[in-house]
Amino acid sequence: MDFKAILTRLYFMLVYADGTLNEREISLGKALINSEGIDEDIFNGQMETLKTKNQSILLTESLTALKKLTRRQQIRCVAWLCVVANADGFMDKTEWHFIYNIYHKSLNLPLDEIMAVQKQLNQMGREKSADVIDLMEAA
């Protein structure tokens, strides 16, 4: 399983962790697709397929695959999860628990490095939003 497939799986589990999928999470999913070069049709197909999977098995498989990624890729995955979890302005307890178990218990990643990458991803998102606003105003 490659980085993009793992990231898609983690995104899926996160956005459904609290039982609600909101517009901001969907919007950030699109930003994730664009930033990471994920084919949108493949992403959407995977999202549909993942709905049919046993969530416990999905988590176990995803964690196993995540451990095979480079540390840099692991940190980027977790940073994306943090960005998406904060999409609605509040990280739900189930989302926080999900992310904490991945970065701290499963991977033992340093929080400061995750937060640095999260900051970069948030900045990219703000810049893209500003570009869209500039284009809308120019029209």
Summary of the structure (lengths in Angstrom):
residues: 139
radius of gyration: 14.9
end to end distance: 42.6
largest distance: 49.4
contacts: 385
relative contact order: 0.15
helix: 77%
strand: 0%
